Amino acid sequence: MVVEAAGGAGTERALALLDPDAREAGELSPDGYLDLIGGAGPQSTGLGQDLMLSHVVPRVYERWWRPMLGRMAKGVLGPGMAEERRIARLLLGLSPGDGVLDVACGTGNFSREFARTVGPDGLVVGIDVSETMLARAVRDTRAAGLDDRTAFVRGDAAALPFRDQSFDGVCCFAALHLFANPLRALDRMSAVLTPGGRIAIFTSVRGRSTPLRMVESIMQARSGMLMFEQRDVVDALEDRGFVDVRQRLAGFTQFVGGRLAS
């Protein structure tokens, strides 16, 4: 595989982190991201994922879509988008020079935040299945002057195409509940982390009251979105060797982070 200058310096640096088979099969898209799956893609889990793959949502994702849905899910007193980014940075404990994987990165709003933190010696790789989201991510990242330390990859988050122990931090915000096999995705997120690396997750959580759980069941059936029980994600991380696991609940959502034991 040959990466042209259009891919950017960050893309060239990311090539070394790919599994050999993925590196051989991948191609640089005209929009500037590495495409590892071509015309194929993971089977949709429902309406929620279908909207993420559409051409409409990426145009309004950062300014309207994500903040609006987030506010509905987190509640009136829940953290806003700026606070979400701060929580992600704190859970990941990023330092200059770190490598970060942003799983289901969408239009790259968190990826760019991480890129500013890790600096020119660090590297942030965003992976998503949506071509339209990634095209927007590349454009906005170039406009911000961060493409020397940022790369975007089209691939399957449940089968992350990277070498083991490639990243110091893994972030997966607002996506785990859309995966067909979230536990398999957590397996791969754990595998690509270095010992002592940190993970940050923002996803759904079920309420305790019977009326609320009935509403959540309807939402899950219609959207394809999973609703995790309160201990599901915490237990899954601890089962995979994470320590210092922390959880913060906000409405229908939860923030969970931990450190992979050395």
C-alpha positions in Angstrom: 0.0 0.0 0.0 1.3 3.4 -0.9 0.2 6.5 1.0 0.4 9.7 -1.0 1.0 13.1 0.5 -2.7 13.7 0.5 -2.9 11.3 3.4 -1.0 13.7 5.7 2.0 13.0 8.0 -0.3 11.6 10.7 -1.7 9.0 8.3 1.9 7.9 7.3 2.7 7.5 11.0 -0.4 5.4 11.7 0.5 2.8 9.1 3.1 1.3 11.4 0.4 0.5 13.9 -1.8 -1.5 11.5 -1.8 -5.3 11.4 0.2 -6.4 8.4 -2.9 -7.8 6.6 -4.8 -4.6 7.2 -1.9 -2.5 6.0 -1.6 -4.5 2.8 -5.4 -4.5 2.0 -6.1 -0.8 2.9 -6.3 2.0 0.5 -6.2 5.8 0.9 -9.6 7.2 0.0 -9.9 10.4 -2.1 -11.1 12.1 1.1 -7.8 11.4 2.9 -8.7 8.5 5.3 -7.4 5.0 5.2 -10.1 2.6 4.0 -9.7 -0.9 5.3 -13.1 -2.3 4.4 -14.0 -0.8 1.0 -17.6 -1.3 0.0 -18.3 -3.7 2.8 -19.1 -2.8 6.4 -20.4 -4.2 9.6 -24.1 -5.2 9.6 -26.2 -2.4 11.0 -27.7 -2.9 14.4 -30.7 -0.7 13.7 -31.9 2.8 13.2 -29.3 4.4 15.5 -26.4 3.1 13.5 -28.2 3.7 10.1 -28.4 7.4 11.0 -24.7 7.5 11.7 -24.0 6.1 8.3 -26.2 8.6 6.5 -25.2 11.7 4.5 -27.3 14.0 6.6 -26.2 13.5 10.1 -22.5 14.3 9.6 -23.5 17.8 8.4 -25.2 18.6 11.7 -23.5 16.1 14.1 -21.2 18.4 16.1 -23.3 21.5 16.3 -26.8 20.0 16.7 -27.2 16.2 16.6 -24.7 15.1 19.2 -25.4 17.9 21.7 -29.1 17.5 21.4 -29.2 13.8 21.8 -26.6 14.0 24.6 -28.7 16.5 26.5 -31.8 14.3 26.2 -29.9 11.2 27.4 -27.8 12.9 30.2 -30.6 15.0 31.6 -30.8 18.7 32.2 -28.1 18.6 34.9 -25.8 16.3 33.0 -22.5 17.5 31.6 -22.4 19.4 28.3 -20.1 18.7 25.4 -17.2 20.8 26.8 -17.5 18.9 30.1 -17.6 15.6 28.2 -14.3 16.4 26.5 -12.8 17.3 29.9 -14.0 14.0 31.4 -12.5 12.1 28.5 -9.1 13.8 29.0 -9.2 13.2 32.7 -10.1 9.5 32.3 -7.4 9.0 29.8 -4.8 11.0 31.7 -3.1 12.1 28.5 0.4 13.5 28.3 2.4 15.0 25.4 3.7 12.3 23.2 1.0 9.7 23.9 -0.8 7.6 21.3 -4.6 7.6 21.4 -7.2 5.5 19.6 -10.6 7.2 19.2 -13.1 4.4 18.6 -16.2 5.4 16.6 -14.7 8.8 16.2 -17.5 10.3 14.0 -16.5 13.7 12.7 -13.4 13.8 14.9 -14.4 16.3 17.5 -12.8 14.3 20.3 -9.9 13.3 18.2 -8.9 16.9 17.6 -9.2 17.6 21.3 -6.8 14.7 22.1 -4.4 15.8 19.3 -4.0 19.2 21.0 -3.2 17.5 24.2 -0.7 15.0 23.0 1.1 17.6 20.8 3.2 17.1 17.7 5.1 14.1 19.2 1.9 12.2 19.9 -0.5 10.5 17.6 -4.3 10.2 17.5 -6.0 7.7 15.3 -9.8 7.9 14.8 -11.6 4.8 13.5 -15.2 4.8 12.3 -17.3 2.9 9.7 -19.1 5.9 8.3 -17.5 7.3 5.1 -19.3 10.6 5.4 -18.3 11.1 9.1 -14.7 10.4 8.2 -14.6 12.7 5.2 -15.8 15.5 7.5 -13.3 14.5 10.2 -10.4 14.8 7.7 -11.5 18.2 6.4 -12.0 19.7 9.8 -8.7 18.3 11.2 -6.8 19.7 8.2 -8.5 23.1 8.7 -7.4 23.0 12.4 -3.8 22.3 11.4 -3.7 19.0 13.3 -3.2 16.4 10.5 0.5 16.0 11.3 -0.5 14.1 14.5 -3.9 12.7 13.5 -5.1 9.9 11.2 -8.5 8.5 10.4 -9.3 4.9 9.5 -12.4 3.3 8.1 -12.7 0.0 9.8 -14.7 -2.2 12.2 -14.5 -1.2 15.9 -15.3 -4.8 17.0 -12.3 -6.1 15.0 -9.7 -3.3 15.5 -7.1 -3.6 12.8 -4.1 -2.5 15.0 -1.2 -4.3 16.5 -1.5 -5.2 20.2 -0.1 -2.7 22.7 -0.1 0.2 20.1 -1.9 2.9 22.2 -1.5 4.6 25.6 -5.2 5.5 25.6 -8.5 4.3 24.0 -11.6 6.4 24.0 -15.1 5.1 22.9 -17.7 7.8 23.5 -21.4 7.4 22.5 -20.9 4.2 20.5 -20.5 1.0 22.5 -24.3 0.6 22.8 -24.5 0.6 19.0 -22.1 -2.3 18.5 -23.5 -5.7 17.6 -21.0 -7.3 19.9 -19.8 -4.8 22.5 -17.9 -7.3 24.6 -15.8 -8.4 21.6 -15.1 -4.7 20.9 -13.9 -4.3 24.5 -11.6 -7.3 24.0 -9.9 -5.6 21.1 -9.8 -2.2 22.9 -8.0 -3.9 25.8 -5.6 -5.7 23.4 -4.4 -2.6 21.6 -3.6 -0.8 24.9 -0.1 -0.8 26.4 0.2 -2.1 30.0 -0.9 0.8 32.2 -2.9 2.3 29.4 -6.3 3.9 30.1 -9.7 3.5 28.6 -12.6 6.1 28.6 -16.2 5.0 27.7 -19.4 7.0 27.5 -22.4 4.8 26.8 -26.0 3.9 27.9 -27.1 2.7 31.3 -30.5 1.4 32.5 -32.5 3.1 35.2 -33.8 1.4 38.3 -37.5 2.2 38.3 -40.0 -0.1 36.5 -41.6 2.7 34.4 -38.2 4.0 33.3 -37.0 0.5 32.4 -40.2 0.0 30.3 -39.4 3.1 28.3 -35.8 2.0 27.9 -36.9 -1.4 26.5 -39.0 0.4 23.9 -36.1 2.6 22.9 -33.8 -0.4 22.6 -36.2 -2.3 20.4 -36.9 0.6 18.0 -33.4 1.9 17.7 -31.2 -1.1 18.1 -29.4 0.6 20.9 -28.3 -1.6 23.8 -29.1 -0.5 27.4 -26.4 -1.7 29.8 -27.2 -2.6 33.4 -25.3 -0.4 35.9 -22.5 -2.9 36.6 -22.2 -4.4 33.0 -19.4 -2.1 31.7 -17.6 -1.9 35.0 -17.6 -5.7 35.4 -16.5 -6.1 31.8 -13.5 -3.9 32.3 -12.5 -5.5 35.6 -12.8 -8.9 33.9 -10.3 -7.7 31.3 -7.7 -6.7 33.8 -8.6 -3.0 34.4 -8.0 -1.5 37.8 -9.0 1.8 39.4 -12.3 1.6 37.4 -14.5 4.7 37.9 -18.1 5.2 36.9 -20.3 8.4 36.8 -24.0 8.2 36.0 -26.0 10.9 34.2 -29.5 10.2 33.2 -29.6 7.3 30.8 -25.8 7.4 30.4 -22.6 6.6 32.1 -18.9 7.5 32.0 -16.6 4.7 32.8 -12.8 4.7 32.9 -10.0 2.5 34.1 -6.3 1.6 33.8 -5.1 -1.7 32.3 -2.9 -3.4 34.9 0.8 -3.6 34.1 
